[in-house]
């Protein structure tokens, strides 16, 4: 036992190191006003547990209430609730033993980003609401939900804990439900702050505040002291989360604001109803990954769905593109429609699945920029035009830039970001240009939205970090010319330079974490996921490296790669100039699939739940599906 831990024990409990003859205290975890928490070993079952010890000064009446409620809480069995194992007393101090969760608080999942980080946060939020629904069904109101009281396991699951202020409707007899304002001010419902009626709606409000904090990095209200914060909870409307973080999509922002409604009756009617609504949003959010190039705003190349058995893929459909699908073109998919620029053939739109042609949309010059599904379908051309198509009739030109547009489009918080070859980045809102940023050198790759900033890479050798609403330059980094997207996840932004050096970059601390040399030209956009970065170029070698350190994990000889890499369901898809589609196990590098003879491939494969779409330079669109 550590010396400082032993010192605490001597001061508080004499020389007792075991509780109940079986729980050996190992190290302190933390403490509050009534109790301290220890990590301990249950020597009888040989497992680690958490032990909460009440301080000696706690009033006897409060001790009795506490023991009564712990007995009631021990009957709660739910995967989203920290399990209570035992209750006892040692050296005059009451204690209880509970499940030890090795993980941080809920807010460590934020801020919200498109891609894997966003999926994790939404899934954990749904688990919290499921746990709250269970608790409320059992007559338990938590009353003190905070990020620290919702732990996230190493596997990403959420567990609600710390019921020190819980109201148990069936066991607590002497506790009045009015005039009782204990809790944490940053997460306290208005009726709780004013000593009003306390019901399940206070937990919904508190979780709305917790979710707000995770999404944006800030609590909904702040002030110089607790009373100032409580006043804002009661009287002031919160700023919509989407205004604090443009990666938060409108439906999610509205749900959080509804959870934070001032009146309990204006909030969702139950945790179960809120969870149902969140699950619908989660499904819609997953579909956003397919609406623009590289799986959304963070450009991770990591898609939410993919074939479960890539080895079982076989050709299901083929379509004629009426043009060539060449770099930097990519596919976008929304509501069963797949769009792809095919050079002088314009933009082709197909019905997903059978690949029946839906529309051929023209422009005055080549269309190679990846399209974007937002409120409508957007595409851009070498004539400098940005076009918008409603799904029927002729497309409408909504922007004329001064140079060709070949880079990916992006939509966030109601704005469409359009990079052009003259170095200008346009922000278009409601069909009007709201601001323009001028970079040094051509913009041949789409912007990345990550950690609240837009990252713009130029062929002139600079990466610019911009404020998304105004286009204001926050900082810039000299990198060398870049032709590939900048993927980001888990706090790391990749800077893939054209000569083949890839830098792992911390965008908040503004420092390079590692550098990896591919020893060949890099046109293919990397992919990131599962704690790894995947990179391939014209050297003919595919590499998987640790995202945090840059250390090589595995590599494979694949041939020359121009198409971006795509990741889904634990599988990495690679398309080569030699006409092969390869599928690797993302973590081990084991080869699952090799399909050849597809013609020169420069467009990234698009994995979906139904299969994988592949487009060739010679004008063929293939759909491979799993054998049944």
C-alpha positions, 0 to 999 in steps of 0.5 A, spaced: 500 500 500 502 506 498 505 511 504 500 516 502 494 511 502 496 508 509 497 515 512 489 516 510 487 510 513 491 511 520 488 518 520 481 516 519 480 508 521 486 507 525 490 501 522 485 497 519 486 495 511 481 490 510 473 491 511 469 486 513 475 481 513 475 481 505 476 488 502 483 490 502 484 497 500 489 499 495 488 506 493 484 512 494 480 515 488 476 521 490 472 524 496 466 528 497 462 532 502 460 525 506 464 520 503 471 518 500 472 512 495 477 507 495 479 502 489 480 495 493 481 488 492 475 483 494 480 477 496 474 472 497 472 473 489 479 476 487 476 482 483 477 489 484 471 493 487 470 500 489 469 502 496 465 508 499 466 510 506 462 515 510 466 520 514 465 519 521 462 526 522 456 524 518 450 525 522 447 518 525 440 520 522 443 521 515 447 514 516 441 510 517 437 514 511 444 512 507 444 505 509 436 504 507 437 507 501 443 503 499 439 496 501 434 499 496 439 501 490 443 494 491 436 491 488 438 495 481 440 490 476 442 494 469 448 494 465 447 501 465 447 502 472 454 501 477 452 495 481 452 495 488 455 488 492 455 489 499 454 494 505 457 494 512 461 497 517 468 498 520 471 501 526 464 505 526 464 507 519 459 505 514 461 503 507 458 500 501 462 496 496 460 497 488 462 495 481 469 498 479 469 502 473 475 503 470 474 509 465 473 517 465 467 521 465 461 522 460 464 529 457 471 525 455 467 523 449 466 530 446 466 534 443 462 532 438 465 530 431 462 527 425 465 520 424 467 514 429 467 519 435 460 522 434 457 515 433 461 513 440 458 519 444 451 518 441 451 510 443 453 512 450 448 517 450 442 512 448 445 507 454 444 513 459 437 514 457 436 507 457 439 506 464 434 512 466 428 509 464 430 503 468 431 507 474 425 511 473 421 505 472 424 503 479 422 509 483 429 512 483 430 519 481 438 520 481 438 528 482 445 529 481 447 527 474 454 530 472 459 528 467 463 525 473 457 521 475 456 517 468 462 513 467 465 510 460 468 503 460 474 502 456 469 499 451 465 505 451 459 503 455 456 508 459 454 506 467 450 511 471 453 511 478 453 515 485 446 515 488 448 520 494 442 524 493 438 519 489 430 520 491 427 513 492 420 514 492 418 507 495 424 507 501 425 514 503 420 516 508 422 523 511 425 526 505 421 532 503 421 533 495 420 541 496 425 545 499 431 541 497 436 544 492 442 539 493 445 538 487 451 540 482 449 547 479 451 547 472 447 541 471 441 542 476 433 543 473 430 550 474 425 546 479 430 543 483 434 550 483 428 553 486 426 548 491 420 545 487 417 539 485 422 533 484 420 528 479 424 524 473 424 530 469 430 533 473 434 527 471 432 529 463 434 536 464 441 534 468 442 529 462 441 535 457 446 539 460 451 533 461 450 532 453 451 539 452 457 539 455 460 533 452 457 536 445 460 543 445 466 542 451 462 547 455 456 547 460 450 550 458 451 556 463 456 559 467 457 564 472 462 567 477 458 563 483 453 558 484 447 563 484 449 566 478 449 559 474 442 557 478 439 564 476 441 562 468 438 555 469 431 558 471 431 564 467 435 564 461 435 560 454 441 556 452 445 557 446 443 552 441 449 547 441 450 547 434 452 555 435 457 552 439 460 547 435 458 546 428 459 539 427 453 538 432 447 537 426 440 540 427 436 535 430 441 533 435 441 540 437 434 541 438 433 534 442 438 537 447 434 544 447 428 540 449 431 536 454 433 543 457 426 546 457 425 550 463 418 547 464 418 539 466 412 538 461 416 541 455 421 536 456 420 529 453 415 525 456 420 520 459 427 517 458 424 512 454 421 517 449 428 521 449 432 515 447 427 513 442 428 520 439 435 519 440 436 512 436 432 516 430 437 521 430 443 516 431 440 513 424 440 519 421 447 521 423 450 515 420 447 516 414 450 523 413 457 519 413 455 517 406 453 524 403 459 527 402 466 525 400 471 521 406 465 519 410 463 526 412 466 532 415 472 529 419 474 526 412 476 519 416 474 515 411 471 510 416 464 508 414 458 506 419 456 500 415 460 495 411 459 487 409 460 483 415 464 477 410 468 481 405 470 474 403 463 473 400 463 479 396 461 477 389 459 482 383 451 483 383 450 489 378 454 493 373 452 500 370 455 504 364 457 511 367 457 515 360 464 518 362 470 516 366 471 516 374 478 519 375 481 522 381 479 526 385 472 524 384 468 520 389 461 517 390 456 520 395 449 516 397 443 519 400 436 516 400 437 510 395 441 515 390 448 514 388 452 520 385 458 520 382 462 525 377 464 522 371 468 528 367 465 531 361 459 526 362 457 530 368 454 528 374 451 521 374 445 519 379 443 512 380 438 508 384 443 504 389 442 497 389 440 495 382 444 501 379 439 504 374 440 511 372 436 516 375 439 522 372 445 525 368 446 532 370 450 537 366 455 542 366 459 547 362 466 543 363 468 537 367 465 534 373 470 531 377 469 534 384 466 529 389 458 531 390 454 533 396 448 531 399 445 536 403 438 539 403 439 538 395 444 535 391 450 540 390 456 538 385 461 543 382 465 543 375 471 545 372 467 551 369 467 554 376 460 553 377 457 550 383 450 547 382 444 545 386 439 540 384 432 538 387 431 531 385 427 533 379 428 538 373 434 542 371 440 544 376 441 551 378 447 554 378 448 558 385 455 560 385 460 562 379 468 562 382 474 565 378 477 558 377 476 551 376 472 547 382 475 540 383 475 539 390 470 536 395 464 540 397 462 540 405 456 542 409 456 544 416 451 548 420 447 550 414 453 552 410 456 549 404 464 550 403 467 550 396 474 550 395 477 552 388 483 552 384 485 559 385 486 558 392 479 561 394 475 558 399 467 560 399 462 559 404 455 559 401 449 560 405 442 560 403 445 560 396 449 566 397 456 567 399 457 569 406 465 569 406 471 568 402 478 566 404 484 566 400 489 561 401 496 561 397 496 556 392 491 551 389 485 548 393 485 541 390 482 537 396 476 538 400 476 542 407 476 538 414 471 540 420 474 538 426 475 540 433 471 546 431 475 549 426 476 548 418 482 545 416 484 547 409 490 544 405 493 548 399 498 545 393 502 551 396 504 547 402 500 550 407 494 548 412 490 553 414 485 553 420 479 557 420 473 559 424 467 556 420 462 562 421 467 567 419 473 564 415 477 568 420 484 565 420 486 562 427 493 559 425 497 556 419 502 550 418 507 549 413 507 542 411 509 542 403 504 541 398 498 536 399 493 533 394 489 528 399 484 529 404 486 531 412 482 525 416 481 526 423 479 522 429 481 521 437 485 528 437 489 527 431 489 530 424 493 527 419 497 531 414 498 527 408 504 531 403 504 529 396 512 527 397 509 522 401 511 524 408 505 524 413 504 527 419 500 526 425 498 533 428 495 535 434 490 541 432 489 544 439 496 544 441 498 545 434 504 540 434 507 534 430 506 528 434 510 523 429 512 523 421 511 517 417 515 517 410 511 512 405 517 513 400 512 515 394 507 520 391 501 520 395 495 522 392 490 517 396 487 520 402 488 516 408 483 513 413 483 513 420 480 508 425 481 503 431 486 507 433 490 506 427 492 510 421 492 507 414 496 510 408 498 508 401 501 511 395 505 510 389 510 506 393 506 500 392 506 499 400 500 499 404 501 501 411 497 501 418 501 505 423 499 507 431 495 513 431 498 516 437 505 514 436 506 513 428 509 506 429 508 501 424 503 496 426 503 492 419 504 493 412 502 489 405 504 490 398 498 492 394 501 496 388 500 503 386 494 507 389 491 513 387 484 512 390 482 514 397 482 508 402 475 506 405 474 503 412 468 499 415 466 494 420 473 492 421 475 492 414 480 496 410 478 497 402 483 498 397 483 500 390 489 500 386 491 503 379 492 495 377 485 494 377 484 490 384 479 491 389 483 488 396 480 488 403 484 487 409 482 486 416 484 493 419 487 491 425 491 484 423 492 486 416 490 479 414 487 479 407 480 477 406 479 479 399 482 480 392 478 481 386 482 483 379 480 485 372 476 491 374 480 496 370 484 502 373 481 504 379 482 512 382 475 512 386 475 510 393 471 504 394 464 506 398 462 500 403 455 500 405 451 495 409 449 492 402 456 491 399 461 495 396 461 500 390 467 501 385 468 505 379 473 505 374 477 510 370 474 506 363 467 508 365 464 502 369 460 502 376 460 495 380 456 493 386 459 487 390 454 484 395 455 478 399 453 471 397 447 469 401 
